[in-house]
């Protein structure tokens, strides 16, 4: 067991004492997580403080509203696939440590594609599990979860929406076993069978959403139903006089792109500046999904506005779990170029389009309104950050926590810390194996301005200056061999420290060397 002692500073900004008196030792915390939302799928700019053509496609007035209230992070990152991100958020571990490196669903079933060239290593396809299960469930990682620590410190913990961190029939599939007091519609499935109440949210399908039976047959979108339930549970926590942690984990904007009729008509055929044509049906439905998610955020902000005593003591964090879909059969435009422009590729890829996310934070009395922060943050950093925000000074975890709190950066906007980011995906995602576009089995490191990508199958190392070349069009590996060597060594050392699993060559059975060739 690992004990963490976190120094908690209320605030290092110049804020009137009257504001300090309003900040509880244990504030309410809302973690608003969107599924598959690209970093440009919003009318809020997250790149160079200027609206891009993609920003102009979408209408997210409530994200704009939150951005005006708090701080936008322009260097926020997650894993390229859903389950690894969610397991890192729940555990504070890098994916190379928790080994839930691809998406989970069924007990003892891998979700990888096959390859004629490489054999994939064992990974934890049964997901993360409660720390009490150590040694009892194969191919899983036992953790002391974030909501468990919060609950032990007096919080009412509410899970609402997508879970997707434990395989079906395992304890970890049920958020109640992972530290939540309340579970609204969370299970093993990583997508909804349907967004539509008229279709009972996919009842009878492999991806059926359960727990919203009261809405069956109604003309209601799942995003709306989840939001109503979340607000109801917040109200209950307030009446109980307990601080709450709401994990508002939307199924939106993942496929299927069901028609949210509240918003879709205004996007159908709308001329798009980037595509130089009208939006097709799929893209119109996608934009409506985004706006429906934004309405959910607005409904929560409205609830806080109606209840100022709650609002003054409620922190709100906004994040997406991976990059937006970059494939032509899902989204409109040139595959791996238009969907997350100016970043390259999308969900599942090592390139920026797969891992760069929209992120915002509102912390009453701490964050300054309408500000921007370029501190580099990755998903496992949320675990220690949220606990520090919650005033949890001492806690014990079963696992080693890799994340680094960014609460001090929020408290002092002038403060910055160097943050080296690591990604590890020794798997094969089912929707694309285009190695050129960063899919397939890879590991990557970002340090300073440089992003190094290692493709396990070919042992190719590619280097990009993401500050000057956000689209990662110019491979600098040949021109900067010393930088490649430096980053490859650092990446390899990080993976070795965590005993990260590696693919093998099918022809020989040889385990493929780390990026440094050893």
N, C-alpha and C positions, 0 to 999 in steps of 0.2 A: 504494500500500500504506500502511496506517495502523499506526503503532506505538503500543502502549499500555503505559504504565509504571504499575503498580498497587502502591501501598504496601501491604505485607502485615503486619498486626499479628496475632500469635498469639491474643491474647485480652485484653480490657480488663476482664473480670470479676475478682472476687476469688476465684481458684481456687488450691488448694494446688499447690506446685511439683511434687509427685509426680504430679499430673494432667498438668501441662505435659509432663513427660518421656514421657508415653504418646502424645502427639499428634505424629504424623509430619509432616514438611514437606509430604508428598504423601499425604494421607489417601485412603482409598477413598471413593467417592461413588456413591450410588444415587439416581437420579432416577426416582421412581415416578409415572408419569403415567397418569391414568384418562381414558377417552374418554366424553364426553357426560354426565359425572356432575354433577348439580346440587349447589349449595352446601348444600342441606338434605337430600341423599340419604344420610344417615349418622346414627348415634346420637350423634355428637359435635356439640355446639352450636358454631355459628360466628356466632351472632347474639345479642347481648345476654347472652351467657353463660348462657342459659336454654334448656332443651329446648323446641322447637316441636312442634306436632302431627306435622309431617313427620319430625322427628328420631325421634319415638316409633314411627313406622311401620317404620323400618329397624333392623337388628341388625348393627352393625359393631364387634365387641369388640376387634379388633386396631387399628382406628383409635383407639378409646378408649385402648388400650394405648400407642400411639405418642404420643397427646396427653398422657398421663401422663408419658412420657419426656421430651418436648420442649416446643415452643411452637406454639400455634395462631395462625395469622394470620387476622384477621377482616376484612381489607380487601385481599383478593387478587383479581386480575382477569386475564382472558385475552381473546383475540378471541372473537367470537360463533360462529365457524366453525372447523373443525378445522385444515385446511392452513395458514391464516394464523398460527394459534398455533404450530404445529410449526415453521414456517419462522422465526418470531421467536425461538423457543427455540434453534434451530440457529445463528442468525445474530446475535442481539442487536439486530436491526433492528425498528423499528416497521413495521407492515404498509403504511403509506403510503410507506415507503421501498423495501421489497423487492417490493411490488406483487403478491405472491401473495395476492390479496385475496378469493378464493373457493376452493372445494375443487378439487383437481386429480385427474385420473385418466388419460385417454388423451392421447397425443401430439397436440398442436395442436388440441385440442378444448376449447371453453369449456363450462362447466357452468351458465351462467346461464339463467334463464328469460327469455322475451321480453317486451317491453312495447310498447304502442301509443303511449306518451307519451314515453319517454326512450330514447335510444341509448346503450349502455354503452361506456365507453372501453376501449382496449386494456389488458390486464393480463397478468401473468406466469403464464398457465395451464399452462406447462410446469414451474413450480416453481423451487426453488433447486437449484443445480448446483455441482460442485466449482470452486474458483477457477481451475483450469487450463482451464476451458471458456469463459472470457471471450470474448464475441464469436462463439462457435461455435454456440450454441443459441438460436434465437429465443424471445422471450417467456419469458425466464427470468432469474434473478439469480445471478451467480457469487459464491460466498461462501467465506471461510475458516471452516469449521464448528467448533462447540464441540468435538466429539470429535476433530477433526483437531488442534486446539491441544493438547488433553490428551494425545493420542498422541505428539505431538512432544516432550512433556515427560515421557515415560516411562510413561504410563498404558497399560494393556491396556483397550481400549474395546469394550464389549459392547452390541450392540443386540438387544433382545428384544421382539417384538410388532409393533405397528403403526408404519409409517414415515410414508407419505402426505405426503412433502414434494417428490416429483418425479414427473412424468408417466411413464407406462409407456414403456419402451424408452429413456428418457434415462438418462445416467449417474446422475443424482440419485435415480432410483427405487431404486437398490441402495445400502443403507447402507454397504456396503464401500467404495464410491466416495466416501462422505461422511465418511470418517475413522474408521470402525469396523473393528476387527480381526475381530470376529465378528458375523455377522448371523443371528439366529434368527427366521425367519418374517416378515421385513419386506419390503414391496414397495410398489407404487404404490397398492394398494387401501386404501380408507379404512374398510372394514368387513369382517368375515369372511363368506364365503359361508355358512358354518355354524359354530357353536360346537362341534359334535358330532364326536368322533372316529369314531363309527359312520357318519357321512356324509362322512368324509374331509375335514372342514373346508371343505366346499363345492367339492370337486374338480370341475372342468369348468365352473364358473360364472365370471362376470366378476369376482367378488370372492373367488375361491379363495385360501386361505392356503397358501403353499408353504413347505417347509422342515421340516415336522413329519410327514413320511411314515412315520416309525417308529411313529407312533401311529394310523395309518390302521386303521379297523375296530375300534378299541378303544372301550370304553365310558368315555370320558374327555372332559371339557370342555376347551376350548382354554385357558382361564385356568389350569387345573391343569397342562397340558402345558408351557405357557410358563414357569411357575414352576419346574418341575423342571429344565428346560433352563437357566434363569438361574442357579439355585443350583449346577448342575454347572459352569458357566463361571466363577462366582466362585471355586469350589474350585480350578479350574485356575490361575487368576490367583494365588491364594495360594501354590500349590505352586511357581509360577514366581517367587515373591518379587517380584511387581510390583504396584503399586497399580492398582486397577481403577475404571473408570467404567462402571456398569451403567445403561443407559437402559431401565428396565422399563416399556415402553410398551404397556399393555393394550389389546386390542380391546374388552374390556368397558368400559363398559356400553352400547355402541352397539347399535342394532338389527342383526340380527333377535333378538327376545327368545326364543331357544331355551330349552327347559326344563332348568334345572340341578336335576336330581332330588335332589341332596344337600340342597337348602334350600327348594325351592318349596312343598312340602306345608304347611309351617307358616304360609305366607302366604295360601293359598287361602281366600277367604271370611272372612279375619280382619277383625273390625270395626275400622274406622279412625276415629279421633277427628276428623280433619279432614273426611273425606268423608261422615261420618255414615252409612256403609253398609259392607258387606263389600268387600274388595279383589276386583276382577275378575281374570280369568285373566291378562290382559296385565300388570296391575300386580303380581300375585303372581310372575310370571316375572321381571319387572324387579327386584323386591326380592331375588329369589334371585341374579340377576346381580351385584347390589351385594354381597351376602354372599359370593359366590364370589370376587369381587375382594378383599374384606377377608381371606378365608382366605389368598390369595396373599401379602398383606402380612404376615399372621401367620406364614406359612411362612418368609419371609425374616427376620423378627424372631427366629423360633426358631433358624434357622441361625446368626444372630449370637450368640444366647444360648449356643448349644452351643460357640461358638468365641470366647471372650472376648478373645483376643489380636487377632482380626479386629475384633470389635465395638468395642473401645476406640479404634479408628482408622478407623471407618466413619461417614460422614455420610449421613443419609437425608432426602430431600426428597419431599414428597407434594403433588400438584397435579392438577387436572382441566384439560382443554383448552378447554372452553367450557361454557356453561350447560346444564342439563338440558332435555330435550325439553319444550316447553310446549304441544304440540298435542293436541287431544282424540282424534284418530284414532290416536295413539301411546300416550298416557298417560291415565289415568282422571281424571275431574273436569272442572271448568269450564276450558276452554282459556285459557291465558295468565294464570290466576289460581291454580289449585290446585297446579300441578306444581312451582313453585319458591317457594311462599308462605313468607314475606310479600313476596318480590320479585315483580315483574310480568314476564310473558312468559317466554321461554326461548331455547334455542339458535336462533341466527340473528337475534335481536332486539337492538336498541340498549339496551333496558331492562336493569335489574340482573339479571333472571332469565337473560339471555343471556350475561352477562360475569362475574358474580361467582362465585368458586370456593372450594371447601374447600382449605385449604393448611396444611401442618405441616412443621416442620423439627426434626430431632434431630441435634445436633452435639456429640459427647462432649466434656466439659470446657468447653463454651462455653454452650450453651443450658441454662437452668434448667428443672428438671422442672415439668410441669403449669403452664405459664405461657401468657399470652395477649399478642398483640402487635397493635396497630392501625395499624402502619406500612403505608401504601399501597404495594402492589407490583403490577407488571404483568409479563406473561410475558417480555418482552425483557430484564427485569432479571435473569433467571436466568443468562444468558450471562456477564456480568462477575462475578456473585456466585459462581458455581461455580468460575470460574478463580481468583478470590481465595481461596476456600476451599481450592483445590488447591495454593495456594502458588505459582501461576504469576505471577511478578512482571512479566515483560516478554513481550509477544507482538505479532505483526504480523498484521493482518487486511486482506483485500482490500476489505472493506466498512466503511462508517461504522457504529459501534455506538451505538445510541440508548439501550440499557439502562443503568440505574444500579445499581451493586452495593448490596445491602442487608446484606452481611456485617457491616458495622460496627454495624448495628442489633442483629444477633444477638449480637455481642460485647459490646455495651453496651445493655441493655434500656431504659435511661432516654433513650437517644438517639432522636430522631425527625427526619425531614427532610420538608419539603414535597415532594409528588410530584404533578405535574400529569399526568393520563392522557389519551391521545388514541386514538380509534378511527377507522378509515377503511374503509368498505365501500361502494364505488361500484358495487355489483353487485346482482344479483337472485337470492336464494336460492331453490332450487326447491320448497321445501315450504310456503312461505307468502309472500304479498305484501300482508299486512295492514298498511298504513301506520300505522293508528291504534295498533297494538300494537308498533310499532317495527321492523317488517320492511321490506323494500325497500331501496333505496340510501340510505345515511346516513353521516354523520360525527358524532363526538361528542367532547366534552371534559368531564372532571371535575376541578374545582379547588376545594379547600376542601370546603364542604358542598354545592356546586352541580354539577349534571349538566345540560349543555346538549346537546340532540339536534337535528341539522339533517337534514331529509328533502330529498334532492336533487330529487325529482320535483315536490314542491309548494313548495319553498323555505321550508317552515314551520320555525320555531325554537321548541322547547319547553324549558322550564326547570323543574327539580325540585330541592328541597332533600332530598337523600337521607339526611341525618342525621335529619331530622324525619319524612320521608315515604319510607321505604325501598320502599314499594309504588308510588311515583311516580304517585299518583292526582290530584295537585293541580298543574296547570300554572301556574307563576308568571310566565310570560313577559310578560303584560300588566301585572301588578302591579310588575314589576321590570325595566323597559326598559333601565336603565343597566347592570345586571348582564348582561343578554342581549347588549348591545352590547360590553361588555368581553370576555366569553367568546367571542363570535363572532369578534372581532378576533384574539384569541390563537389560537383554533383555525385561522383562516384563515392567519395568519402561519406557523404550524407546517406546514400543508399546502403552502404556497407554497415554504417552505425546502426541502422534499423533492420538489418538482415533482410533487406528487400528482396523479394523473389524475382527470378529472371527466366525468360524463355530459353528454350534449347533449339538447336538445329535438328530437324527430323532426320536428316540424312545420316548424321553421325552420333546423335544423342548428346553432343557437346553443349554445355551451358554457354550461352553467348556472353562474352566479356562485358564488364562494366564500360561506361563511356570512355574511361581512360585507357581502355585496351587490356586491362588486367583481370 
